Amino acid sequence: MNNRELAKKLIDRIPESRLPYVISYLQGASVPDEIPNADTRQAFAELERGGGYKFSGTTEDLFAVLMED
């Protein structure tokens, strides 16, 4: 028996009162892994080459800096 068959068999044994928790988990688990878009991949590459801007501080400070631009 493969994992998918085992999972289907186990779902049949879960009490109705617990199914909402299982459904919520399965919905999250069924989302495919996200692949970063081209802009994000480009930003990662820029940081790997030593470029870009690294910020250390609070979120409030970051937004203050962003609003100055």
Gaussian input, Z-matrix of N, CA and C with variables (Angstrom, degrees):
# hf/3-21g

backbone

0 1
 N
 C     1     B1
 C     2     B2     1     A1
 N     3     B3     2     A2     1     D1
 C     4     B4     3     A3     2     D2
 C     5     B5     4     A4     3     D3
 N     6     B6     5     A5     4     D4
 C     7     B7     6     A6     5     D5
 C     8     B8     7     A7     6     D6
 N     9     B9     8     A8     7     D7
 C    10    B10     9     A9     8     D8
 C    11    B11    10    A10     9     D9
 N    12    B12    11    A11    10    D10
 C    13    B13    12    A12    11    D11
 C    14    B14    13    A13    12    D12
 N    15    B15    14    A14    13    D13
 C    16    B16    15    A15    14    D14
 C    17    B17    16    A16    15    D15
 N    18    B18    17    A17    16    D16
 C    19    B19    18    A18    17    D17
 C    20    B20    19    A19    18    D18
 N    21    B21    20    A20    19    D19
 C    22    B22    21    A21    20    D20
 C    23    B23    22    A22    21    D21
 N    24    B24    23    A23    22    D22
 C    25    B25    24    A24    23    D23
 C    26    B26    25    A25    24    D24
 N    27    B27    26    A26    25    D25
 C    28    B28    27    A27    26    D26
 C    29    B29    28    A28    27    D27
 N    30    B30    29    A29    28    D28
 C    31    B31    30    A30    29    D29
 C    32    B32    31    A31    30    D30
 N    33    B33    32    A32    31    D31
 C    34    B34    33    A33    32    D32
 C    35    B35    34    A34    33    D33
 N    36    B36    35    A35    34    D34
 C    37    B37    36    A36    35    D35
 C    38    B38    37    A37    36    D36
 N    39    B39    38    A38    37    D37
 C    40    B40    39    A39    38    D38
 C    41    B41    40    A40    39    D39
 N    42    B42    41    A41    40    D40
 C    43    B43    42    A42    41    D41
 C    44    B44    43    A43    42    D42
 N    45    B45    44    A44    43    D43
 C    46    B46    45    A45    44    D44
 C    47    B47    46    A46    45    D45
 N    48    B48    47    A47    46    D46
 C    49    B49    48    A48    47    D47
 C    50    B50    49    A49    48    D48
 N    51    B51    50    A50    49    D49
 C    52    B52    51    A51    50    D50
 C    53    B53    52    A52    51    D51
 N    54    B54    53    A53    52    D52
 C    55    B55    54    A54    53    D53
 C    56    B56    55    A55    54    D54
 N    57    B57    56    A56    55    D55
 C    58    B58    57    A57    56    D56
 C    59    B59    58    A58    57    D57
 N    60    B60    59    A59    58    D58
 C    61    B61    60    A60    59    D59
 C    62    B62    61    A61    60    D60
 N    63    B63    62    A62    61    D61
 C    64    B64    63    A63    62    D62
 C    65    B65    64    A64    63    D63
 N    66    B66    65    A65    64    D64
 C    67    B67    66    A66    65    D65
 C    68    B68    67    A67    66    D66
 N    69    B69    68    A68    67    D67
 C    70    B70    69    A69    68    D68
 C    71    B71    70    A70    69    D69
 N    72    B72    71    A71    70    D70
 C    73    B73    72    A72    71    D71
 C    74    B74    73    A73    72    D72
 N    75    B75    74    A74    73    D73
 C    76    B76    75    A75    74    D74
 C    77    B77    76    A76    75    D75
 N    78    B78    77    A77    76    D76
 C    79    B79    78    A78    77    D77
 C    80    B80    79    A79    78    D78
 N    81    B81    80    A80    79    D79
 C    82    B82    81    A81    80    D80
 C    83    B83    82    A82    81    D81
 N    84    B84    83    A83    82    D82
 C    85    B85    84    A84    83    D83
 C    86    B86    85    A85    84    D84
 N    87    B87    86    A86    85    D85
 C    88    B88    87    A87    86    D86
 C    89    B89    88    A88    87    D87
 N    90    B90    89    A89    88    D88
 C    91    B91    90    A90    89    D89
 C    92    B92    91    A91    90    D90
 N    93    B93    92    A92    91    D91
 C    94    B94    93    A93    92    D92
 C    95    B95    94    A94    93    D93
 N    96    B96    95    A95    94    D94
 C    97    B97    96    A96    95    D95
 C    98    B98    97    A97    96    D96
 N    99    B99    98    A98    97    D97
 C   100   B100    99    A99    98    D98
 C   101   B101   100   A100    99    D99
 N   102   B102   101   A101   100   D100
 C   103   B103   102   A102   101   D101
 C   104   B104   103   A103   102   D102
 N   105   B105   104   A104   103   D103
 C   106   B106   105   A105   104   D104
 C   107   B107   106   A106   105   D105
 N   108   B108   107   A107   106   D106
 C   109   B109   108   A108   107   D107
 C   110   B110   109   A109   108   D108
 N   111   B111   110   A110   109   D109
 C   112   B112   111   A111   110   D110
 C   113   B113   112   A112   111   D111
 N   114   B114   113   A113   112   D112
 C   115   B115   114   A114   113   D113
 C   116   B116   115   A115   114   D114
 N   117   B117   116   A116   115   D115
 C   118   B118   117   A117   116   D116
 C   119   B119   118   A118   117   D117
 N   120   B120   119   A119   118   D118
 C   121   B121   120   A120   119   D119
 C   122   B122   121   A121   120   D120
 N   123   B123   122   A122   121   D121
 C   124   B124   123   A123   122   D122
 C   125   B125   124   A124   123   D123
 N   126   B126   125   A125   124   D124
 C   127   B127   126   A126   125   D125
 C   128   B128   127   A127   126   D126
 N   129   B129   128   A128   127   D127
 C   130   B130   129   A129   128   D128
 C   131   B131   130   A130   129   D129
 N   132   B132   131   A131   130   D130
 C   133   B133   132   A132   131   D131
 C   134   B134   133   A133   132   D132
 N   135   B135   134   A134   133   D133
 C   136   B136   135   A135   134   D134
 C   137   B137   136   A136   135   D135
 N   138   B138   137   A137   136   D136
 C   139   B139   138   A138   137   D137
 C   140   B140   139   A139   138   D138
 N   141   B141   140   A140   139   D139
 C   142   B142   141   A141   140   D140
 C   143   B143   142   A142   141   D141
 N   144   B144   143   A143   142   D142
 C   145   B145   144   A144   143   D143
 C   146   B146   145   A145   144   D144
 N   147   B147   146   A146   145   D145
 C   148   B148   147   A147   146   D146
 C   149   B149   148   A148   147   D147
 N   150   B150   149   A149   148   D148
 C   151   B151   150   A150   149   D149
 C   152   B152   151   A151   150   D150
 N   153   B153   152   A152   151   D151
 C   154   B154   153   A153   152   D152
 C   155   B155   154   A154   153   D153
 N   156   B156   155   A155   154   D154
 C   157   B157   156   A156   155   D155
 C   158   B158   157   A157   156   D156
 N   159   B159   158   A158   157   D157
 C   160   B160   159   A159   158   D158
 C   161   B161   160   A160   159   D159
 N   162   B162   161   A161   160   D160
 C   163   B163   162   A162   161   D161
 C   164   B164   163   A163   162   D162
 N   165   B165   164   A164   163   D163
 C   166   B166   165   A165   164   D164
 C   167   B167   166   A166   165   D165
 N   168   B168   167   A167   166   D166
 C   169   B169   168   A168   167   D167
 C   170   B170   169   A169   168   D168
 N   171   B171   170   A170   169   D169
 C   172   B172   171   A171   170   D170
 C   173   B173   172   A172   171   D171
 N   174   B174   173   A173   172   D172
 C   175   B175   174   A174   173   D173
 C   176   B176   175   A175   174   D174
 N   177   B177   176   A176   175   D175
 C   178   B178   177   A177   176   D176
 C   179   B179   178   A178   177   D177
 N   180   B180   179   A179   178   D178
 C   181   B181   180   A180   179   D179
 C   182   B182   181   A181   180   D180
 N   183   B183   182   A182   181   D181
 C   184   B184   183   A183   182   D182
 C   185   B185   184   A184   183   D183
 N   186   B186   185   A185   184   D184
 C   187   B187   186   A186   185   D185
 C   188   B188   187   A187   186   D186
 N   189   B189   188   A188   187   D187
 C   190   B190   189   A189   188   D188
 C   191   B191   190   A190   189   D189
 N   192   B192   191   A191   190   D190
 C   193   B193   192   A192   191   D191
 C   194   B194   193   A193   192   D192
 N   195   B195   194   A194   193   D193
 C   196   B196   195   A195   194   D194
 C   197   B197   196   A196   195   D195
 N   198   B198   197   A197   196   D196
 C   199   B199   198   A198   197   D197
 C   200   B200   199   A199   198   D198
 N   201   B201   200   A200   199   D199
 C   202   B202   201   A201   200   D200
 C   203   B203   202   A202   201   D201
 N   204   B204   203   A203   202   D202
 C   205   B205   204   A204   203   D203
 C   206   B206   205   A205   204   D204

   B1=1.4490
   B2=1.5374
   B3=1.3322
   B4=1.4661
   B5=1.5373
   B6=1.3075
   B7=1.4609
   B8=1.5215
   B9=1.3235
   B10=1.4692
   B11=1.5267
   B12=1.3208
   B13=1.4701
   B14=1.5285
   B15=1.3310
   B16=1.4592
   B17=1.5270
   B18=1.3281
   B19=1.4678
   B20=1.5244
   B21=1.3255
   B22=1.4663
   B23=1.5265
   B24=1.3129
   B25=1.4606
   B26=1.5360
   B27=1.3228
   B28=1.4599
   B29=1.5277
   B30=1.3242
   B31=1.4696
   B32=1.5183
   B33=1.3138
   B34=1.4673
   B35=1.5251
   B36=1.3249
   B37=1.4635
   B38=1.5257
   B39=1.3315
   B40=1.4635
   B41=1.5236
   B42=1.3401
   B43=1.4676
   B44=1.5368
   B45=1.3099
   B46=1.4685
   B47=1.5285
   B48=1.3249
   B49=1.4657
   B50=1.5270
   B51=1.3271
   B52=1.4628
   B53=1.5276
   B54=1.3009
   B55=1.4627
   B56=1.5351
   B57=1.3388
   B58=1.4755
   B59=1.5328
   B60=1.3317
   B61=1.4622
   B62=1.5261
   B63=1.3089
   B64=1.4631
   B65=1.5255
   B66=1.3190
   B67=1.4686
   B68=1.5271
   B69=1.3312
   B70=1.4578
   B71=1.5249
   B72=1.3167
   B73=1.4643
   B74=1.5236
   B75=1.3216
   B76=1.4655
   B77=1.5223
   B78=1.3151
   B79=1.4610
   B80=1.5249
   B81=1.3113
   B82=1.4599
   B83=1.5110
   B84=1.3254
   B85=1.4611
   B86=1.5264
   B87=1.3259
   B88=1.4616
   B89=1.5140
   B90=1.3396
   B91=1.4636
   B92=1.5269
   B93=1.3083
   B94=1.4621
   B95=1.5276
   B96=1.3213
   B97=1.4553
   B98=1.5273
   B99=1.3154
   B100=1.4541
   B101=1.5177
   B102=1.3065
   B103=1.4589
   B104=1.5197
   B105=1.3214
   B106=1.4712
   B107=1.5319
   B108=1.3362
   B109=1.4593
   B110=1.5321
   B111=1.3234
   B112=1.4652
   B113=1.5284
   B114=1.3347
   B115=1.4687
   B116=1.5235
   B117=1.3243
   B118=1.4679
   B119=1.5143
   B120=1.3273
   B121=1.4751
   B122=1.5255
   B123=1.3177
   B124=1.4617
   B125=1.5289
   B126=1.3277
   B127=1.4673
   B128=1.5252
   B129=1.3253
   B130=1.4699
   B131=1.5307
   B132=1.3254
   B133=1.4651
   B134=1.5248
   B135=1.3299
   B136=1.4606
   B137=1.5357
   B138=1.3280
   B139=1.4655
   B140=1.5198
   B141=1.3323
   B142=1.4680
   B143=1.5271
   B144=1.3444
   B145=1.4657
   B146=1.5288
   B147=1.3291
   B148=1.4577
   B149=1.5056
   B150=1.3279
   B151=1.4595
   B152=1.5131
   B153=1.3041
   B154=1.4558
   B155=1.5130
   B156=1.2956
   B157=1.4488
   B158=1.5156
   B159=1.3135
   B160=1.4601
   B161=1.5150
   B162=1.3118
   B163=1.4530
   B164=1.5112
   B165=1.3102
   B166=1.4589
   B167=1.5185
   B168=1.2832
   B169=1.4549
   B170=1.5169
   B171=1.3009
   B172=1.4564
   B173=1.5249
   B174=1.3013
   B175=1.4618
   B176=1.5243
   B177=1.3229
   B178=1.4708
   B179=1.5229
   B180=1.3294
   B181=1.4660
   B182=1.5205
   B183=1.3226
   B184=1.4644
   B185=1.5202
   B186=1.3291
   B187=1.4638
   B188=1.5179
   B189=1.3137
   B190=1.4688
   B191=1.5283
   B192=1.3275
   B193=1.4644
   B194=1.5260
   B195=1.3192
   B196=1.4703
   B197=1.5208
   B198=1.3260
   B199=1.4545
   B200=1.5307
   B201=1.3526
   B202=1.4503
   B203=1.5187
   B204=1.3215
   B205=1.4755
   B206=1.5104
   A1=108.38
   A2=116.30
   A3=119.60
   A4=110.15
   A5=116.51
   A6=121.28
   A7=113.08
   A8=117.08
   A9=120.36
   A10=110.62
   A11=116.46
   A12=120.31
   A13=110.57
   A14=116.75
   A15=120.87
   A16=110.36
   A17=117.11
   A18=120.63
   A19=110.86
   A20=117.39
   A21=120.84
   A22=110.87
   A23=116.16
   A24=120.53
   A25=110.35
   A26=116.50
   A27=120.49
   A28=112.06
   A29=117.24
   A30=120.66
   A31=110.51
   A32=117.09
   A33=120.29
   A34=112.32
   A35=117.72
   A36=121.29
   A37=113.07
   A38=117.41
   A39=120.88
   A40=109.78
   A41=116.68
   A42=119.16
   A43=110.94
   A44=116.19
   A45=122.53
   A46=111.52
   A47=117.17
   A48=120.51
   A49=112.63
   A50=118.43
   A51=121.45
   A52=112.80
   A53=117.69
   A54=120.42
   A55=114.04
   A56=119.96
   A57=117.46
   A58=112.94
   A59=117.83
   A60=120.73
   A61=110.82
   A62=115.46
   A63=120.25
   A64=109.79
   A65=116.39
   A66=120.93
   A67=109.97
   A68=116.48
   A69=120.01
   A70=110.80
   A71=117.08
   A72=120.89
   A73=110.81
   A74=116.42
   A75=120.09
   A76=111.79
   A77=117.15
   A78=119.43
   A79=110.43
   A80=116.89
   A81=120.15
   A82=112.21
   A83=116.13
   A84=120.48
   A85=111.95
   A86=117.49
   A87=120.06
   A88=113.34
   A89=117.15
   A90=120.65
   A91=107.94
   A92=117.84
   A93=119.16
   A94=111.10
   A95=115.86
   A96=120.11
   A97=108.99
   A98=115.24
   A99=119.45
   A100=110.26
   A101=115.31
   A102=122.26
   A103=106.69
   A104=117.57
   A105=119.08
   A106=110.94
   A107=115.50
   A108=118.99
   A109=109.93
   A110=116.44
   A111=121.90
   A112=111.81
   A113=117.83
   A114=120.63
   A115=110.79
   A116=116.65
   A117=120.51
   A118=110.73
   A119=117.27
   A120=119.99
   A121=110.65
   A122=116.79
   A123=121.26
   A124=110.31
   A125=117.22
   A126=120.56
   A127=111.09
   A128=117.27
   A129=120.74
   A130=110.17
   A131=116.05
   A132=120.47
   A133=110.31
   A134=116.77
   A135=120.89
   A136=110.23
   A137=116.55
   A138=119.91
   A139=111.70
   A140=116.57
   A141=120.24
   A142=111.42
   A143=116.98
   A144=121.09
   A145=111.71
   A146=117.24
   A147=120.88
   A148=114.04
   A149=117.32
   A150=120.26
   A151=111.03
   A152=114.06
   A153=119.47
   A154=112.34
   A155=115.31
   A156=122.23
   A157=108.47
   A158=116.58
   A159=121.03
   A160=107.97
   A161=116.62
   A162=121.98
   A163=109.59
   A164=116.60
   A165=120.29
   A166=106.80
   A167=115.32
   A168=121.22
   A169=109.15
   A170=115.87
   A171=120.05
   A172=109.89
   A173=115.34
   A174=120.79
   A175=110.16
   A176=115.91
   A177=119.39
   A178=110.92
   A179=116.37
   A180=120.34
   A181=111.15
   A182=116.57
   A183=120.69
   A184=110.98
   A185=116.57
   A186=119.15
   A187=111.66
   A188=117.25
   A189=119.93
   A190=110.04
   A191=116.74
   A192=121.01
   A193=110.15
   A194=116.98
   A195=120.64
   A196=112.30
   A197=116.84
   A198=120.36
   A199=111.76
   A200=118.09
   A201=121.10
   A202=111.92
   A203=116.90
   A204=121.01
   A205=112.50
   D1=129.05
   D2=179.46
   D3=-84.33
   D4=173.32
   D5=-176.14
   D6=-61.61
   D7=-38.57
   D8=-179.68
   D9=-63.79
   D10=-43.95
   D11=178.78
   D12=-64.04
   D13=-41.62
   D14=178.96
   D15=-62.88
   D16=-43.22
   D17=179.64
   D18=-61.27
   D19=-43.67
   D20=179.03
   D21=-62.57
   D22=-39.18
   D23=-179.97
   D24=-66.58
   D25=-42.33
   D26=-179.64
   D27=-67.47
   D28=-36.03
   D29=178.64
   D30=-59.13
   D31=-37.28
   D32=178.91
   D33=-64.55
   D34=-19.71
   D35=-178.34
   D36=-95.10
   D37=-6.67
   D38=-178.32
   D39=-77.51
   D40=131.52
   D41=177.73
   D42=-61.84
   D43=147.07
   D44=-178.18
   D45=-55.07
   D46=-35.33
   D47=-177.69
   D48=-67.10
   D49=-20.69
   D50=-179.09
   D51=-100.97
   D52=-7.72
   D53=-177.67
   D54=-60.61
   D55=-36.69
   D56=177.87
   D57=-57.26
   D58=-35.87
   D59=178.50
   D60=-67.57
   D61=-41.53
   D62=-179.61
   D63=-66.98
   D64=-42.60
   D65=179.97
   D66=-62.07
   D67=-43.63
   D68=178.88
   D69=-60.22
   D70=-44.23
   D71=178.80
   D72=-63.41
   D73=-45.93
   D74=-177.94
   D75=-64.02
   D76=-35.60
   D77=178.02
   D78=-63.41
   D79=-40.66
   D80=177.63
   D81=-69.04
   D82=-37.95
   D83=-177.68
   D84=-74.60
   D85=-21.42
   D86=-175.61
   D87=-85.74
   D88=-5.12
   D89=178.26
   D90=-75.86
   D91=126.29
   D92=179.96
   D93=-64.36
   D94=153.07
   D95=176.41
   D96=-58.38
   D97=135.72
   D98=-178.91
   D99=-82.95
   D100=139.93
   D101=176.29
   D102=-104.23
   D103=125.97
   D104=-178.96
   D105=-57.78
   D106=145.00
   D107=178.48
   D108=-74.65
   D109=176.29
   D110=-174.36
   D111=-60.87
   D112=-40.23
   D113=-179.82
   D114=-63.39
   D115=-41.86
   D116=-179.72
   D117=-67.34
   D118=-42.77
   D119=178.44
   D120=-62.57
   D121=-38.34
   D122=178.40
   D123=-64.92
   D124=-40.81
   D125=178.75
   D126=-65.51
   D127=-40.32
   D128=176.72
   D129=-60.80
   D130=-44.60
   D131=-179.10
   D132=-63.05
   D133=-38.90
   D134=179.11
   D135=-61.87
   D136=-44.24
   D137=178.93
   D138=-65.25
   D139=-38.60
   D140=179.58
   D141=-64.54
   D142=-28.85
   D143=178.39
   D144=-83.89
   D145=2.14
   D146=179.07
   D147=91.71
   D148=3.64
   D149=179.33
   D150=-92.37
   D151=-163.78
   D152=177.97
   D153=81.06
   D154=-171.49
   D155=-176.95
   D156=-131.04
   D157=118.58
   D158=177.40
   D159=-99.66
   D160=129.56
   D161=-176.78
   D162=-114.22
   D163=134.76
   D164=172.14
   D165=-128.38
   D166=121.85
   D167=-177.74
   D168=164.23
   D169=-169.16
   D170=-178.96
   D171=-82.20
   D172=164.53
   D173=176.76
   D174=-62.22
   D175=-39.65
   D176=178.24
   D177=-60.27
   D178=-42.77
   D179=178.64
   D180=-63.77
   D181=-40.68
   D182=179.03
   D183=-60.45
   D184=-47.10
   D185=-179.67
   D186=-66.28
   D187=-32.62
   D188=176.43
   D189=-63.35
   D190=-43.32
   D191=178.18
   D192=-64.16
   D193=-43.44
   D194=-179.93
   D195=-63.68
   D196=-35.72
   D197=-178.83
   D198=-73.22
   D199=-20.45
   D200=178.09
   D201=-70.55
   D202=-30.19
   D203=-176.81
   D204=-71.43

